């Protein structure tokens, strides 16, 4: 007899798909997205539960794709989907859990609440989801609460969700809009920490790419305000790391704060990606690749993570692997400009003008296409391609920036204007400009390596005392599970447990939950979950349904019950769903209930 679930009970994993905005106002999308993100964040605090990151979950937004396909792509056993309807001061949230093995719904519920109760309902939903996964897939240690109320001001929270919605556009206009909304949020509730951290990140990025010292100072001030209110915010430490790394090129403190953010929330892939970018800039490629592979386990559909991995391979001069990652990134988001620009550079260095020219012609978002073609000719003079380079000097003078990569610098280098190129590089290092942070390993800057001045610039930014120790990287280790109960406590609980199941037949209650059963045996749900999994070798539903199944078989073979249907007997045995009964029976016995009955009747 097999006690396996349709999906391996070790696969305690979930993807929370974007909740559908069912409100009359389509602009309430920010609210349904915000609720989704809050539930994702809450579930990430449950140790041992794999929660797919927001970016990958949101890749399925507005797409009608079978949950089994989604499960295969994300590697999860469960999907949570739902909807949000917000009207005046009321909110209605529907949620349902679906098995990715066969598409069956094994839990659903509606929550109707006043808007002022939004944090309580988010906590309630998250706890019930975690409970359901534990009951179906194995032990999890679940806290009493998964969501803390970050503010008591609903107007401020609403503004924060609007700001976060813009922030997560990850582009210039989005960051600018987010700043305005976060500022409004702070004015409404100065005691709310999260908008300060949002402002700190936005000002850090805006200031870093434009060398705006005033914005960087505003980032610092908002960080101080936020940490005065919440000293253990992983979002706060991520913002602080961003300011240190991108704004100040402070690799030691940037490393420390990224690590702190990851320590507080190991599932926060934005922080781990920041750490990867830092390792990439200082040339710790092996560490960077390890962390990239790690975050792709919980965020496998992030175009940015694949771009980051491609950039590591590009800087390490492995262009074939870089192009593979670029294609994956663009397959997820064809309009993502970062991998588009990087693909142009890879095609230049792999000497494939045909592909480059086709790509530039077919890609409206290509970076500096004219400069790109000229650079190809300069880098590959032996390739007899018809490219007019007469305007190159004007291109350099007219360059107004705005691109991810420093095309002006690359043109100077390959025109052999090396002193001018070094002047440009020195000025941009002084200004801490964007992707120039990778200058030590950018292949197109190799001609500058012959100059002492280049090595002096490299030393000014990357001398050993400015770098984190190569051995200081804390890779998250999963601790071995500890026994939650003493031998005496186990024996006592099992005694009560056995008596309740045998004499009182608790399993006949179709709505029996792990928490209710734990109350019956005078222990906590965490301890009972651990006991079932570690000592009995089954999760809650496996155990209870196996008792229900034995009861059903006994009754089904009793001639006195011949007038009853098999489904009626299943319901009398405690099963609360036809599909659950049939799936569990066939998985356990290897045949349908009818076939089993025929084979066992004399």
C-alpha positions as CSV (number, residue, x, y, z in Angstrom):
1,X,0.0,0.0,0.0
2,X,1.4,3.5,-0.9
3,X,0.9,6.4,1.3
4,X,2.4,8.9,-1.1
5,X,0.4,12.0,-2.1
6,X,-0.1,12.7,-5.8
7,X,2.8,15.3,-5.4
8,X,5.8,14.4,-3.3
9,X,5.0,15.4,0.3
10,X,8.5,16.9,0.5
11,X,7.5,19.5,-2.1
12,X,6.3,22.2,0.3
13,X,6.1,24.9,-2.3
14,X,3.7,27.6,-3.6
15,X,3.4,30.3,-6.2
16,X,0.9,33.1,-5.5
17,X,-0.5,34.3,-8.7
18,X,-1.5,38.0,-9.0
19,X,-5.0,38.4,-7.5
20,X,-7.5,39.7,-10.0
21,X,-8.8,43.2,-9.6
22,X,-12.6,42.8,-9.5
23,X,-13.2,46.3,-8.4
24,X,-15.3,48.6,-10.5
25,X,-12.3,50.9,-10.9
26,X,-9.5,49.4,-13.0
27,X,-7.1,51.7,-11.3
28,X,-7.4,49.6,-8.2
29,X,-4.9,47.2,-9.8
30,X,-2.3,48.6,-7.5
31,X,-4.4,47.4,-4.5
32,X,-4.9,43.8,-5.8
33,X,-1.2,43.7,-6.7
34,X,-0.3,45.0,-3.3
35,X,-2.4,42.4,-1.5
36,X,-0.7,39.6,-3.6
37,X,2.8,40.9,-2.7
38,X,1.9,41.1,1.0
39,X,0.8,37.5,1.0
40,X,3.9,36.4,-0.8
41,X,6.1,38.3,1.7
42,X,4.1,36.8,4.6
43,X,4.6,33.2,3.4
44,X,8.3,33.7,2.9
45,X,8.6,33.9,6.7
46,X,7.5,30.3,7.0
47,X,10.8,28.3,7.2
48,X,10.9,25.3,5.0
49,X,8.2,26.6,2.6
50,X,9.5,27.4,-0.9
51,X,7.7,30.5,-2.1
52,X,8.2,31.7,-5.6
53,X,9.3,35.3,-5.8
54,X,7.0,38.0,-7.0
55,X,8.6,38.6,-10.4
56,X,8.1,35.0,-11.5
57,X,4.5,34.8,-10.1
58,X,3.6,38.0,-11.9
59,X,4.9,36.6,-15.2
60,X,1.5,34.9,-15.4
61,X,-0.5,38.0,-14.9
62,X,-3.5,38.3,-17.2
63,X,-2.5,35.0,-18.9
64,X,-4.9,32.0,-19.1
65,X,-2.5,29.2,-18.5
66,X,-3.3,25.8,-16.9
67,X,-2.0,25.6,-13.4
68,X,-0.2,22.3,-14.2
69,X,1.8,24.1,-16.8
70,X,2.6,26.9,-14.3
71,X,3.6,24.2,-11.7
72,X,6.0,22.6,-14.2
73,X,7.6,26.0,-15.0
74,X,8.0,27.1,-11.4
75,X,8.6,23.7,-9.8
76,X,5.8,24.1,-7.2
77,X,3.1,21.7,-5.8
78,X,0.5,24.4,-5.1
79,X,-0.9,27.5,-6.7
80,X,-2.8,30.2,-4.9
81,X,-5.1,32.3,-7.0
82,X,-7.8,34.8,-6.1
83,X,-9.4,38.1,-6.5
84,X,-9.9,41.4,-4.7
85,X,-13.0,43.6,-4.8
86,X,-12.5,47.0,-3.1
87,X,-15.6,49.3,-2.8
88,X,-15.5,52.3,-0.5
89,X,-14.6,51.0,3.0
90,X,-15.2,47.3,2.2
91,X,-13.0,44.7,0.7
92,X,-13.8,41.2,-0.4
93,X,-10.9,38.8,-1.1
94,X,-11.5,35.3,-2.5
95,X,-8.6,32.7,-2.5
96,X,-8.2,29.2,-3.6
97,X,-5.4,26.7,-3.4
98,X,-4.9,24.4,-6.4
99,X,-2.8,21.3,-6.8
100,X,-0.5,21.6,-9.7
101,X,-0.5,17.8,-10.1
102,X,-4.0,17.4,-11.3
103,X,-5.6,20.9,-11.1
104,X,-7.9,20.1,-8.2
105,X,-9.0,22.8,-5.8
106,X,-8.4,21.6,-2.3
107,X,-9.2,24.8,-0.3
108,X,-11.1,28.0,-1.0
109,X,-12.6,30.7,1.0
110,X,-14.2,34.2,0.8
111,X,-13.1,37.0,3.2
112,X,-15.4,40.0,3.6
113,X,-14.0,42.7,5.7
114,X,-13.9,46.4,6.5
115,X,-10.9,48.1,4.8
116,X,-9.5,49.0,8.3
117,X,-9.1,45.2,8.9
118,X,-6.9,44.7,5.8
119,X,-3.8,43.6,7.8
120,X,-5.8,41.1,9.9
121,X,-7.4,39.5,6.8
122,X,-4.0,39.3,5.1
123,X,-2.6,37.5,8.2
124,X,-5.6,35.2,8.3
125,X,-5.3,34.3,4.6
126,X,-1.6,33.7,4.9
127,X,-2.0,31.5,8.0
128,X,-4.7,29.4,6.5
129,X,-2.7,28.9,3.3
130,X,0.4,27.8,5.4
131,X,-1.8,25.5,7.4
132,X,-3.3,23.9,4.3
133,X,0.2,23.3,2.8
134,X,1.4,21.8,6.1
135,X,-1.7,19.5,6.3
136,X,-1.2,18.3,2.7
137,X,2.5,18.3,2.1
138,X,4.4,18.0,5.4
139,X,5.6,19.7,8.6
140,X,6.2,23.4,8.8
141,X,6.8,25.4,11.9
142,X,4.2,28.3,11.6
143,X,4.3,31.4,13.7
144,X,1.2,32.7,15.5
145,X,1.1,35.6,13.0
146,X,2.7,36.1,9.6
147,X,1.8,39.8,9.1
148,X,2.4,42.7,11.4
149,X,0.4,45.8,11.1
150,X,2.9,48.4,9.6
151,X,0.6,51.4,10.1
152,X,-2.8,52.1,11.6
153,X,-3.5,54.7,8.9
154,X,-5.4,53.1,6.0
155,X,-4.9,56.2,3.8
156,X,-1.2,56.0,4.3
157,X,-1.2,52.3,3.5
158,X,-3.2,52.9,0.3
159,X,-0.7,55.6,-0.8
160,X,2.2,53.2,0.0
161,X,0.7,50.5,-2.2
162,X,0.3,53.0,-5.0
163,X,3.9,54.1,-4.5
164,X,5.1,50.5,-4.4
165,X,3.1,49.7,-7.6
166,X,5.1,52.5,-9.4
167,X,8.4,51.6,-7.8
168,X,8.1,48.0,-9.1
169,X,8.0,49.4,-12.7
170,X,11.8,49.6,-12.1
171,X,12.1,52.4,-14.7
172,X,12.7,56.2,-14.6
173,X,9.1,57.4,-14.7
174,X,8.1,54.7,-12.2
175,X,10.8,55.7,-9.7
176,X,9.8,59.4,-10.1
177,X,6.1,58.6,-9.6
178,X,6.9,56.4,-6.6
179,X,8.9,59.2,-4.9
180,X,5.9,61.5,-5.1
181,X,3.5,58.9,-3.6
182,X,6.0,57.8,-0.9
183,X,6.4,61.5,0.1
184,X,2.6,61.8,0.4
185,X,2.5,58.7,2.4
186,X,5.1,60.0,4.9
187,X,3.2,63.3,5.3
188,X,0.0,61.3,6.1
189,X,1.7,59.0,8.6
190,X,5.3,60.0,9.7
191,X,5.4,56.9,11.9
192,X,5.1,54.4,9.0
193,X,8.6,53.0,8.2
194,X,8.1,51.4,4.8
195,X,7.7,54.6,2.7
196,X,10.9,56.0,4.1
197,X,12.8,52.9,2.9
198,X,11.0,53.2,-0.5
199,X,12.2,56.7,-0.7
200,X,15.7,55.8,0.3
201,X,15.9,53.2,-2.5
202,X,14.4,55.5,-5.1
203,X,16.7,58.4,-4.2
204,X,19.7,56.1,-4.1
205,X,19.2,54.8,-7.6
206,X,18.2,58.2,-9.0
207,X,21.3,59.8,-7.4
208,X,23.7,57.0,-8.3
209,X,23.1,57.1,-12.0
210,X,23.2,60.9,-12.2
211,X,25.9,61.6,-9.5
212,X,23.4,63.8,-7.7
213,X,24.8,64.2,-4.2
214,X,21.6,65.9,-3.0
215,X,19.5,62.9,-3.9
216,X,22.1,60.6,-2.2
217,X,21.9,62.7,0.9
218,X,18.1,62.5,0.8
219,X,18.4,58.7,0.6
220,X,20.6,58.7,3.7
221,X,18.1,60.9,5.6
222,X,15.2,58.7,4.7
223,X,17.1,55.6,5.8
224,X,17.8,57.2,9.2
225,X,14.1,58.0,9.6
226,X,13.1,54.5,8.6
227,X,15.5,52.7,10.9
228,X,14.4,54.9,13.8
229,X,11.0,53.3,13.4
230,X,12.0,49.7,12.3
231,X,15.6,48.5,13.0
232,X,14.9,45.0,11.5
233,X,13.5,45.8,8.1
234,X,15.0,43.7,5.3
235,X,13.7,46.3,2.8
236,X,15.5,48.9,4.8
237,X,18.8,47.1,4.7
238,X,18.4,46.4,1.0
239,X,17.9,50.2,0.4
240,X,20.9,50.9,2.7
241,X,23.0,48.4,0.7
242,X,21.9,50.0,-2.6
243,X,23.0,53.4,-1.4
244,X,26.4,52.1,-0.2
245,X,27.1,50.0,-3.3
246,X,25.7,52.0,-6.2
247,X,25.8,55.5,-4.7
248,X,29.1,55.4,-2.9
249,X,31.0,52.4,-4.3
250,X,31.4,51.3,-0.7
251,X,31.8,47.5,-1.3
252,X,32.4,46.5,2.3
253,X,29.3,48.2,3.7
254,X,27.3,47.3,0.6
255,X,28.2,43.7,1.1
256,X,27.4,43.8,4.8
257,X,24.0,45.4,4.3
258,X,23.0,43.1,1.4
259,X,23.9,40.1,3.7
260,X,21.8,41.6,6.5
261,X,18.8,41.9,4.2
262,X,19.2,38.3,3.0
263,X,19.7,37.1,6.6
264,X,16.4,38.8,7.6
265,X,14.6,37.4,4.5
266,X,16.4,34.7,2.6
267,X,13.7,34.7,-0.1
268,X,14.1,38.4,-1.0
269,X,15.8,37.9,-4.3
270,X,16.3,41.6,-5.0
271,X,18.8,41.8,-2.1
272,X,20.6,38.7,-3.3
273,X,20.7,40.1,-6.8
274,X,22.3,43.3,-5.4
275,X,24.9,41.1,-3.7
276,X,25.6,39.4,-7.1
277,X,26.1,42.8,-8.8
278,X,28.6,43.7,-6.1
279,X,30.5,40.4,-6.5
280,X,30.4,41.0,-10.3
281,X,31.9,44.5,-10.0
282,X,34.8,43.3,-7.8
283,X,35.5,40.3,-9.9
284,X,34.2,37.5,-7.6
285,X,32.6,35.7,-10.5
286,X,32.4,32.3,-8.9
287,X,30.5,33.7,-5.9
288,X,28.3,35.8,-8.2
289,X,27.3,32.7,-10.3
290,X,26.5,30.6,-7.2
291,X,24.1,33.2,-5.9
292,X,22.6,33.7,-9.3
293,X,21.8,30.0,-9.6
294,X,20.4,30.2,-6.0
295,X,17.9,33.0,-6.6
296,X,16.7,31.4,-9.9
297,X,15.4,28.5,-7.8
298,X,12.8,30.7,-6.3
299,X,12.6,33.3,-9.1
300,X,13.0,31.3,-12.3
301,X,11.2,33.7,-14.6
302,X,13.0,36.9,-13.6
303,X,14.4,38.5,-16.8
304,X,16.7,40.7,-14.6
305,X,18.3,37.7,-12.9
306,X,19.1,36.2,-16.3
307,X,20.5,39.5,-17.5
308,X,22.6,39.6,-14.4
309,X,23.9,36.1,-15.1
310,X,24.5,37.0,-18.7
311,X,26.6,40.1,-17.6
312,X,28.8,37.9,-15.4
313,X,29.5,35.6,-18.4
314,X,30.1,38.6,-20.6
315,X,32.6,40.2,-18.2
316,X,34.3,36.7,-17.9
317,X,34.5,36.7,-21.7
318,X,32.2,33.6,-22.1
319,X,30.0,35.1,-24.8
320,X,28.2,31.9,-25.8
321,X,26.9,31.4,-22.2
322,X,26.1,35.2,-22.0
323,X,24.0,35.0,-25.2
324,X,22.1,31.9,-23.9
325,X,21.1,33.9,-20.8
326,X,20.3,36.9,-22.9
327,X,17.9,34.9,-25.0
328,X,16.2,33.5,-21.9
329,X,15.8,37.0,-20.5
330,X,14.4,38.3,-23.7
331,X,12.2,35.3,-24.0
332,X,10.5,36.3,-20.8
333,X,10.5,40.1,-21.6
334,X,11.3,41.0,-25.2
335,X,11.2,44.7,-24.3
336,X,13.8,44.6,-21.5
337,X,16.5,47.0,-22.6
338,X,19.4,45.7,-20.5
339,X,19.8,42.4,-22.3
340,X,19.2,44.1,-25.6
341,X,22.2,46.3,-25.1
342,X,24.3,43.5,-23.8
343,X,23.4,41.3,-26.8
344,X,24.7,44.0,-29.1
345,X,28.1,44.0,-27.3
346,X,28.3,40.2,-27.4
347,X,27.6,40.1,-31.2
348,X,30.3,42.7,-31.7
349,X,32.8,40.6,-29.8
350,X,31.8,37.4,-31.4
351,X,32.3,39.0,-34.8
352,X,28.9,38.2,-36.2
353,X,27.8,41.3,-38.1
354,X,25.0,39.6,-40.0
355,X,23.2,38.7,-36.7
356,X,24.1,42.1,-35.2
357,X,22.7,44.1,-38.2
358,X,19.5,42.0,-38.3
359,X,19.1,42.4,-34.6
360,X,19.6,46.2,-34.8
361,X,17.2,46.5,-37.7
362,X,14.5,44.4,-36.0
363,X,14.8,45.8,-32.5
364,X,13.3,49.3,-31.9
365,X,14.7,49.4,-28.4
366,X,18.3,48.8,-29.5
367,X,20.9,51.0,-27.8
368,X,22.7,53.5,-30.0
369,X,22.4,51.4,-33.2
370,X,24.5,53.8,-35.4
371,X,27.3,53.9,-32.7
372,X,27.0,50.1,-32.4
373,X,27.6,49.5,-36.1
374,X,30.6,51.8,-36.1
375,X,32.0,50.2,-33.0
376,X,31.7,46.8,-34.7
377,X,33.9,48.1,-37.6
378,X,36.4,49.6,-35.2
379,X,36.7,46.4,-33.1
380,X,36.8,44.1,-36.1
381,X,38.7,46.1,-38.9
382,X,39.5,42.8,-40.7
383,X,35.8,42.2,-41.3
384,X,35.0,43.7,-44.8
385,X,31.6,45.1,-43.9
386,X,30.3,48.3,-45.5
387,X,30.0,50.7,-42.5
388,X,30.4,54.4,-42.7
389,X,32.6,55.6,-39.8
390,X,33.0,59.2,-40.9
391,X,30.6,60.5,-38.3
392,X,32.3,58.8,-35.3
393,X,33.8,62.0,-33.9
394,X,30.5,63.7,-34.0
395,X,28.9,60.7,-32.3
396,X,31.3,61.1,-29.4
397,X,30.7,64.8,-29.1
398,X,26.9,64.5,-29.4
399,X,26.5,61.6,-27.0
400,X,23.9,62.7,-24.4
401,X,24.0,59.6,-22.3
402,X,20.9,57.8,-21.3
403,X,22.1,54.4,-22.3
404,X,23.0,51.5,-20.1
405,X,26.5,51.1,-21.6
406,X,29.2,53.8,-22.1
407,X,29.2,53.7,-26.0
408,X,31.2,57.0,-26.1
409,X,34.0,55.4,-24.0
410,X,34.0,52.3,-26.2
411,X,34.3,54.4,-29.3
412,X,37.2,56.5,-27.9
413,X,39.1,53.3,-26.9
414,X,38.8,51.7,-30.3
415,X,39.6,54.9,-32.2
416,X,42.9,54.7,-30.3
417,X,42.1,57.9,-28.5
418,X,43.4,56.3,-25.3
419,X,44.2,59.4,-23.3
420,X,40.8,60.8,-24.0
421,X,39.3,57.5,-23.0
422,X,41.2,57.4,-19.8
423,X,40.0,61.0,-19.1
424,X,36.4,59.9,-19.7
425,X,36.9,56.8,-17.5
426,X,38.5,58.8,-14.7
427,X,35.7,61.3,-14.7
428,X,33.0,58.6,-14.6
429,X,34.7,56.7,-11.8
430,X,34.8,60.0,-9.9
431,X,31.1,60.5,-10.6
432,X,30.3,56.8,-9.8
433,X,28.4,56.4,-13.0
434,X,26.2,53.3,-13.6
435,X,27.7,50.3,-15.4
436,X,31.1,51.9,-15.3
437,X,31.4,50.2,-11.9
438,X,32.3,47.0,-13.9
439,X,35.2,48.8,-15.8
440,X,37.9,46.5,-14.3
441,X,36.6,43.5,-16.4
442,X,34.7,45.1,-19.4
443,X,36.3,43.3,-22.4
444,X,36.0,46.4,-24.7
445,X,38.3,48.3,-22.3
446,X,41.2,45.8,-22.7
447,X,43.3,48.2,-24.8
448,X,43.6,50.5,-21.8
449,X,45.2,47.8,-19.7
450,X,48.6,48.6,-21.1
451,X,48.6,52.0,-19.3
452,X,49.7,52.6,-15.7
453,X,47.0,55.1,-15.4
454,X,44.3,52.4,-15.9
455,X,45.9,50.3,-13.2
456,X,46.0,53.4,-10.9
457,X,42.3,53.9,-11.5
458,X,41.6,50.2,-10.8
459,X,43.6,50.5,-7.5
460,X,41.7,53.6,-6.5
461,X,38.4,51.7,-6.7
462,X,39.3,48.1,-6.0
463,X,42.4,47.9,-3.9
464,X,42.2,45.0,-1.5
465,X,41.4,47.0,1.6
466,X,38.2,48.4,-0.1
467,X,36.8,44.9,-0.8
468,X,34.9,42.4,1.3
469,X,36.9,39.4,2.2
470,X,36.4,36.6,-0.4
471,X,35.7,34.3,2.6
472,X,33.1,36.5,4.2
473,X,30.1,35.5,2.1
474,X,27.4,33.8,4.2
475,X,25.6,31.2,2.1
476,X,22.3,30.4,3.7
477,X,22.5,27.0,5.5
478,X,19.4,25.0,6.3
479,X,19.7,23.8,9.9
480,X,18.8,20.2,10.6
481,X,15.3,19.9,12.2
482,X,15.2,19.7,16.0
483,X,13.0,17.5,18.0
484,X,10.0,19.6,19.2
485,X,8.8,17.1,21.8
486,X,10.4,15.0,24.6
487,X,10.0,11.3,24.6
488,X,7.6,11.5,27.5
489,X,5.5,14.2,25.7
490,X,5.4,12.1,22.5
491,X,4.2,9.0,24.5
492,X,1.4,11.0,26.2
493,X,0.2,12.7,23.0
494,X,0.2,9.3,21.1
495,X,-1.8,7.7,23.9
496,X,-4.5,10.5,23.8
497,X,-4.3,10.5,20.0
498,X,-4.8,6.7,19.6
499,X,-7.7,6.7,22.0
500,X,-9.4,9.6,20.2
501,X,-9.1,8.0,16.8
502,X,-10.0,4.5,17.9
503,X,-12.8,5.1,20.4
504,X,-14.2,8.5,19.4
505,X,-13.3,8.4,15.7
506,X,-12.2,12.0,15.5
507,X,-11.4,11.4,11.8
508,X,-15.1,11.2,10.9
509,X,-15.3,15.0,11.3
510,X,-15.1,16.1,7.7
511,X,-13.8,19.6,8.7
512,X,-11.2,18.3,11.1
513,X,-8.0,20.5,10.9
514,X,-4.6,20.1,12.3
515,X,-5.1,22.9,14.7
516,X,-8.4,21.4,16.0
517,X,-6.7,18.0,16.5
518,X,-3.8,19.6,18.3
519,X,-6.3,21.2,20.8
520,X,-7.9,17.7,21.3
521,X,-4.5,16.3,22.4
522,X,-3.4,19.3,24.4
523,X,-0.4,20.3,22.3
524,X,0.5,22.9,19.7
525,X,-0.2,22.5,16.0
526,X,3.5,22.9,15.3
527,X,4.4,20.0,17.6
528,X,1.6,17.8,16.3
529,X,2.6,18.4,12.7
530,X,6.2,17.5,13.6
531,X,5.1,14.4,15.4
532,X,3.0,13.1,12.5
533,X,5.8,13.8,10.0
534,X,8.8,12.7,12.0
535,X,7.5,9.9,14.1
536,X,4.5,8.5,12.2
537,X,5.9,9.3,8.8
538,X,2.8,10.9,7.3
539,X,1.4,14.4,6.9
540,X,-1.9,15.3,8.5
541,X,-4.1,14.6,5.5
542,X,-2.3,11.4,4.7
543,X,-2.9,10.2,8.2
544,X,-6.5,11.2,8.6
545,X,-7.5,10.1,5.1
546,X,-5.9,6.7,5.6
547,X,-8.1,6.2,8.7
548,X,-11.1,7.4,6.7
549,X,-10.2,5.0,4.0
550,X,-10.0,2.0,6.3
551,X,-13.4,3.0,7.8
552,X,-14.8,3.2,4.3
553,X,-13.5,-0.2,3.2
554,X,-14.9,-1.8,6.4
555,X,-18.3,-0.3,5.8
556,X,-18.3,-1.0,2.1
557,X,-17.8,-4.7,2.7
558,X,-20.6,-4.8,5.3
559,X,-23.7,-6.3,3.7
560,X,-25.8,-4.2,5.9
561,X,-24.7,-1.1,3.9
562,X,-25.4,-2.5,0.5
563,X,-28.2,-0.1,0.0
564,X,-25.8,2.9,0.3
565,X,-23.8,4.4,-2.5
566,X,-20.0,4.3,-2.3
567,X,-19.9,8.1,-2.3
568,X,-22.4,8.2,0.6
569,X,-20.1,5.7,2.5
570,X,-17.1,7.9,1.7
571,X,-18.9,11.0,3.2
572,X,-19.9,9.0,6.3
573,X,-16.3,8.1,6.7
574,X,-15.2,11.7,6.9
575,X,-14.3,12.6,3.3
576,X,-15.7,16.0,2.4
577,X,-15.1,15.8,-1.4
578,X,-15.8,13.3,-4.1
579,X,-12.5,14.2,-5.9
580,X,-10.4,14.0,-2.8
581,X,-11.9,10.6,-2.0
582,X,-11.4,9.2,-5.5
583,X,-7.9,10.6,-6.0
584,X,-6.7,9.3,-2.5
585,X,-8.4,5.9,-3.0
586,X,-6.8,5.3,-6.4
587,X,-3.4,6.5,-5.3
588,X,-3.5,4.2,-2.2
589,X,-5.2,1.1,-3.7
590,X,-4.2,1.4,-7.4
591,X,-7.7,1.1,-8.6
592,X,-11.1,2.9,-8.4
593,X,-13.4,2.3,-5.5
594,X,-15.9,0.3,-7.7
595,X,-13.1,-2.0,-9.0
596,X,-11.8,-2.5,-5.5
597,X,-15.2,-3.5,-4.2
598,X,-15.8,-6.0,-7.0
599,X,-12.4,-7.6,-6.4
600,X,-13.1,-7.9,-2.7
601,X,-16.7,-9.2,-2.7
602,X,-17.2,-12.9,-2.3
